[in-house]
Amino acid sequence: MTVLILTCPEDVTADMVVSVLNDQGVPVVRLDPADLPGEVAMSAEYVKGDFDGHLSFGGRVLSMSGLRSIWVRRPGTPAAHSADRSTWLTAESQQALYGTLYSTRARWMNHPVAAAQARYKPWQLRVAHASGFAVPPTVITTYPKIAREFAAEHRDLVVKPVSGTHPADPPMALPTTRIGPDADFAGVAAAPTLLQRWVPKRADIRLTCVGDEMFAARKSSGPEQVDIRFDDDGGAWEPHEVPARIAEAVRSYLHATQLAYGAFDFAVDEDGTWWFLECNQGGQFGFIQLETGQPIAEAVAARLASTSAP
């Protein structure tokens, strides 16, 4: 039985897991859906209710009936590398590939349907609150008047993309930015804008969850620090205990979202409260493992290699 990893070629995090699987003698194949059609070819057939199909690339043939698990890591858009790229070809390739993979009995991490819903920030915040996390007051609006009223009430705010897209991915070029109540909110009318009460934090927490396993890492931060990705002070990530209340909320969140993997980000204030910021269903963990020594890649590999039912 084979582990299939869907990701782009330049993915160091996936490399770490592949290395573990290779050391354990677990068959593993990685491919980028962007190479279908082209370097990747596929065929699937349904005969008398039975399913049979295969993927071929680089001289290898992978039987879809022999899949143990599928890790959706950082896959490219189907047909993105095709010489005849088009909206139609992308739609056809995506329907064919994922529709066929959905028909297998493989274990997913994460299932694309669950992952797609989990990316929506408004839904994330609702589920986080229902799961028991502390969630900063938040508004998403295109009404400047509502934005001004929210700012007047909470005074110190941050503005961030609703999509949660990393600022390095154009055109989402805005990092999480601190603003005050006197800001000009006229531009809110141009697009949905997420405003959130700013949390004066003393630390950032990255909590990586693989099934039932939780790996928390803490990095101290100054009270004026806003977005650790852009104003990192160079401090080190260190392993950290997961409070029982947070662990319970995490389990509730993962159950509600049907995620097998999640990278949670928290801001810890001076009272020690963990404020939920987001859960990235495909978040990186390589940098955390390298700094803390936590065996996250090993946990991911163990879940992918498991022979238990999905």
N, C-alpha and C positions, 0 to 999 in steps of 0.2 A: 504494500500500500504506500502511496506517494503523497508527500506534502507539496501543494502547489502554492507558490507565492506570486501574487500579482503586484508588480512594482516596476518602477523605472530603473534603468541601469545604474544610475548614481544614487544609491541608497545604502549608506554605511550602516544604518540601523538594521536593515535586512541582512546585510553581510554578516553581522554579528550572530544572528540567529542561524543563518545557513551554515556558518562555521560549527556551531554547536551540533546541529543536526548531522553534519558530515562526520563529526567526531563520534557520534552515537551510532553511525551506520544506518541512519534513517534516510530513505530515498527522498530527495527534494528536487524540485524543478522550479525555477523562477522565470517568468516571462512578462513582457509588457504588452497589455492589450493594444497599445498604440501601434504595434507591429502587425496587427490583424486588419486586413489581409496584407500579405507581403511575406516578411520573414516568418510569420506565424500563419499556419493554415489549420483549418478545422473541418470536421465532418461529423454529423450526428444522424442517427437513424432510429426510428421507432417502428418496430415490427411486432405485431400481435401483442402490444402492450409492454414489450421489453425495450429497454433503452440501451443503446450502444453508441459510443462516439469516441473521437480522439482528437488530440491537438498535436501538431508536428512543427518543429522548429529546430534549427541548428543540427539537423540530422537525427534528432531524437523524436520518438513517438510516445505520447502520453495517453494512456487509456483513461477516459473519464470515469469508467466504472471501477477503476482501481485507485481512485482518490481517497486518501485518508482525511485530509483537511485542506482548507483553502484560507490563506491569510491575505486579506485585501489591505495591502500596505500603502503604497503610493502609486497606484496604477495610472498610466497615461490614458487619454481618451481614445477609445477604439478608432482605428483608421487614421489617427493623427499623423502617422509617418507615411501614409500612402501617397504615391505620386499623383493619384487621382482623387485627392481628398475633397470631400463635399459633405454637406449636412446630411444628405440622403445616405451616403456610404457610412457615415458615423452611426446613424440611427440603425441601419441594417446590421452593421457589425456588432453593435452593442446588444441589440435584441438577440442576435444569434449566439454570441458568446455567453452572456450572463443568463439568458433564458435556458441554455443548455446546462450550464453549471448549476443553476437552481434545481435542475432535475436530478442531480446526483444525490447520493446519501452522505456526502462529505460534511464534516464539521466546519463551520465558518467562524472566522474571527476578523472583522465582524461581518455579519450578514449585510449586504449592501442596502437592503430595504430598511433595516433598523438603523444603520449608519446614516442614511440619508435624512431620516427624521431627526436623529440625534444632533445633526449639525445646526438645526434651527435654534438660534439663541433665545427667542421668546419662550419656546417650548422647554428648552433647557432650564431656564429660570423657574418656570412653573413646577417642573418635576423636582428640581433641587429643593424648592420650598416645601413641597409635599413630602419629600424624603427626610426632612428634618435639618437641612443645612440653614445656616444664617446667610441670607441673601440681601445685599445692599438695595435700598430703594432705587427703583429703575423706572424710566419712562422711555417709550419709543414713540416718536410723534413727528408729524409734519406741520404741526400748528405752532408757530412762534410764540403765541400767547401762552399755551400750555407749557412750553419749554421755560419761558420767563417765570411762570408761577412755580414750577418745580424748582428752579434755581433760587427763587426767593425763599422757598421753604427750607431747602437743604444747604444753600449757600456755597459749599465747596463741592465741585462736581468733576467728573471725568467724562469725556466724550470718546466713544469707540465705535468701530464699524459694527453694524447689526449682523453682518454675515460672519464675523469672526475670522475673515480671511487675513492671513499674515500680511503685514504691511509691505513685505518684500515682493508680494505678488501684485503687479499692476492690474487694474488701476487703484487698488486699495492702498494708497500711499500714506494713510494717516495712522500713526501709532496712537495708543491710548494717551490722551492729552488732558491735563488738568486745566479747568477753566473756573472762573468766578461768576457770581450772580450778575455782574455788570457787563457780561459778554453780549455781543450783538447776535441775537438768535434769529435774525431775519432769514438767514440761509437755511434754516431748518425746513422751510417750505419747499426747498428744491429736492429733498430726498428724505426718506425715513431716517431719523437720527436717534441714536441710543445715548441717553444721558443717565449717569449713575452717580449716587452719592460717593464721594471719594473716601477711601478707607486709609487713615493715617497708619501705616503699617510698620511693624518692627521686623517682620520676616516674610519671606515668600515660601510657600510649600508647594512642591510638585508631588502628587500622590499618584503613582502608577499602579493600576490594577490589572492583573491577569487572572481572569476567573475569580477564584476566592482569595488569591494572594495579593497582598498590598505592600507596596514599597514606597515609604514616605521619605522625602529629602527636604531639608530646610536650609535656607540661605538668609542670613541676616541682611537687613536693608535699613537705610536711613529713613526717617519719617517723611522726607520730602520726595523720596523715590516713587515714581509712578509706574513706568513700564520697564520691567527688568531686562527685556530684550534689547532696549536701546540706551538705558542709563545704568548698566551693570557696573557695580563698583569693584568688580574683580574678586569678591569674596567667594569662598568655596561652598559647594553643596555638601551637606553632611547628613548621614542617616538620622531618622527621627522616628519616635514612637507615634503610633496612630491611636488617638484617644478612642475609647470604646464608643462614645456617642458618634464620632465621625465614621468609624468603621460600620456602625449600624446604618447610618445614613447612606454610605457608599453602597452597601449591599442592596438597600431599598432602591437607590437610583439605578443601579445596573439591572436590577430585576425589572423595573418599570420601562427602561429603555431597551431591554433585551440585548445589551452589549456584553461581549465577552472580554473586551479590552477597553480601558479608558484612562486618559491622563488628565487628572483633576488639578486645577490651579486654585490656590487659596491665598488670601492676604491675611496675615495674623496681626491683630492690633495689639496695643499695649496691655489690654485686659486679657489677652490670650485667646480671644475669639477667632475661630477660623471662618473667614468670610468666603463663601463660594463665588468664584469669578467665572469659571467655565469648566466644561469637560470636553476635551478634544478626543474624539473617538479614534483618531489616527495619530496621536501625538508622539513626538520623538522621545526615546528613552536612552539613547546611546550616551549622551553627555552626562546623564545622571549616573549610569552604571560606571562610566570611566572615572568619575570623581568620587563616588561613594563605595564602589566595589559591590553594590547590591546585584545579585544574580538575576536581573530582569530578563536578559536574553535566554538564560537557561529556563526560566519559567515559561516564556513564550514558546520555546522549543518543546518543552514537556507537554504543553497543552496541544500543540500542533501534532505531536507524535502520538498522542493518546489514542488508544483503540476503542475507548468507550463510546457509547452512542452519542450522537450530536445533541 
